[in-house]
Every structure is written in C-alpha cells, then in structure tokens.
C-alpha cells in the first residue's frame, strides 16, 4: 500500500459532489418543464424552486462543509507519510457515510437519520484529525521550536 491510496476515497468524494450537481441539473430541468418554478425569483431565491431542487441545493452546500476538512486531512496524512490501513479505512467510512447522507438528504430527507449519519461522518473526521496530528507531531523536524 502506498500513501497515494488515500486519494482514492478523495476522488470518490469528488465524484459524489459531481453526481449531486448532475442530480440538481436534472431536478431543475424537470421543475422547469413542469412549470413548478417562479421565474421572476429563481435567480436569487431558493424558495422559487420546488422541494426537489432545494434538497439538491442544500446537499451540494453540505459537500463544501465537512468534506473540505476531509480533503485537508488526507493531504496532511499523505504529506506526513502516515497513510496506514487504519487511516484508509476511516477515510472510506467517511466517504461512505457522505454517500448515505446525500442519499437521505436528496431523497426522504428524514432529519433524525440524516443527523446520525452526519455525526458519524464528523466522528470519522475527528479520528482522522487525531491520526494526522499524531503523525505530524511524531515526524522529525515537524516542530520548529525545540
């Protein structure tokens, strides 16, 4: 296993974001076709769109919140040469939880379940943060003040 394997779940997370953009495009086209959009307000106001579009909009916003921390931590672990099997499993669990979160968010949007999945993904980020922190602190020369 090389350190670069940490970028496979990163690429899958990026793919998930792109799939959500495709879903948004499809939902918007369907809403326009079905005359469900307030044309005078659609450029500036989310409420001009039906719920199906708002779900995708909100989910895409979510793809640029906690996942940004995931991207940073993956790069830190790679740079510190600390990509272990444990780190890789945690990264995959994070990405899988984001897939489930997106599925719930753009589907039933059942908030109690969505919150549980979100909290699980945050726990995976916390574990990755600890792993990355330990790796950086134990790398020779990583602390400039001795």
C-alpha positions in Angstrom: 0.0 0.0 0.0 1.3 3.4 -1.0 0.4 6.7 0.6 -1.3 7.7 -2.6 -4.1 5.3 -1.9 -5.6 7.9 0.4 -6.6 9.8 -2.7 -8.9 7.1 -4.0 -11.6 8.0 -1.3 -10.9 11.6 -2.1 -11.7 11.1 -5.7 -14.9 9.2 -4.8 -15.9 12.1 -2.6 -15.3 14.5 -5.5 -17.4 12.2 -7.7 -20.2 12.2 -5.2 -20.2 16.0 -5.4 -20.4 15.9 -9.2 -23.2 13.3 -9.1 -25.1 15.7 -6.8 -24.6 18.5 -9.4 -26.0 16.2 -12.1 -29.0 15.5 -9.8 -29.5 19.2 -9.3 -29.4 19.8 -13.1 -32.0 17.0 -13.7 -34.2 18.3 -10.8 -34.1 21.8 -12.2 -34.9 20.7 -15.7 -37.9 18.7 -14.5 -39.2 21.5 -12.4 -38.9 24.0 -15.3 -40.6 21.5 -17.6 -43.5 21.0 -15.1 -43.9 24.8 -14.6 -43.0 24.5 -10.9 -40.6 27.5 -10.8 -41.3 31.1 -10.1 -39.3 32.5 -13.0 -39.2 36.1 -11.6 -37.5 34.8 -8.4 -35.4 31.8 -9.5 -32.2 33.7 -10.0 -31.9 34.9 -6.4 -34.3 33.0 -4.2 -34.3 29.3 -3.3 -38.0 29.3 -2.5 -38.7 29.9 -6.2 -37.9 26.3 -6.7 -39.8 23.2 -5.6 -38.6 21.0 -2.7 -36.9 18.5 -5.1 -34.5 21.2 -6.2 -34.0 22.7 -2.8 -32.9 19.3 -1.4 -30.1 19.1 -4.0 -29.1 22.7 -3.5 -28.8 22.2 0.3 -26.9 18.9 -0.2 -24.4 20.5 -2.6 -23.8 23.2 0.1 -23.1 20.4 2.5 -20.5 18.9 0.1 -18.4 22.0 0.7 -18.5 22.0 4.5 -17.2 18.9 6.4 -15.8 17.3 3.2 -13.3 20.2 2.9 -11.8 19.1 6.3 -11.6 15.6 4.9 -9.6 16.8 1.8 -7.2 18.7 4.0 -6.6 15.8 6.4 -6.0 13.4 3.5 -3.3 15.8 2.1 -1.8 16.2 5.6 -1.6 12.4 6.1 -0.1 11.9 2.7 2.5 14.7 3.2 3.4 13.3 6.6 3.7 9.8 5.0 1.3 8.5 7.6 -1.3 6.7 5.4 -1.9 3.5 7.2 -4.6 0.8 6.8 -6.5 2.3 9.7 -6.4 5.8 8.1 -7.6 4.4 4.8 -10.5 2.5 6.5 -11.5 5.7 8.3 -11.3 7.7 5.0 -13.6 5.1 3.3 -16.0 5.1 6.2 -16.2 8.9 5.9 -16.9 8.8 2.2 -19.5 6.0 2.5 -21.2 8.0 5.2 -21.3 11.0 2.9 -22.9 8.9 0.2 -25.6 7.7 2.6 -26.1 11.3 3.8 -26.5 12.6 0.3 -29.0 9.7 -0.5 -31.1 10.6 2.6 -30.8 14.4 2.0 -31.9 14.3 -1.6 -34.5 11.6 -1.0 -36.6 11.2 2.1 -34.7 13.9 3.9 -35.6 12.2 7.2 -33.7 14.5 9.5 -33.1 12.2 12.5 -31.4 9.6 10.3 -29.6 12.2 8.4 -28.3 13.7 11.6 -27.0 10.3 12.8 -25.1 9.7 9.6 -23.7 13.3 9.7 -22.5 12.8 13.3 -20.8 9.5 12.2 -19.0 11.3 9.4 -17.9 14.0 11.9 -16.6 11.3 14.2 -14.5 9.9 11.3 -13.1 13.4 10.7 -12.2 13.6 14.4 -10.4 10.3 14.3 -8.6 11.4 11.1 -7.6 14.6 12.8 -6.1 12.7 15.7 -4.2 10.3 13.4 -2.9 13.2 11.3 -2.0 15.2 14.5 0.0 12.3 15.9 1.7 11.7 12.6 2.7 15.4 12.2 3.9 15.6 15.8 6.0 12.5 15.5 7.6 13.4 12.2 11.2 14.6 12.8 11.6 18.3 12.2 7.8 19.0 12.2 8.0 21.1 15.3 10.2 24.2 14.6 10.7 25.1 18.2 12.8 22.7 20.3 
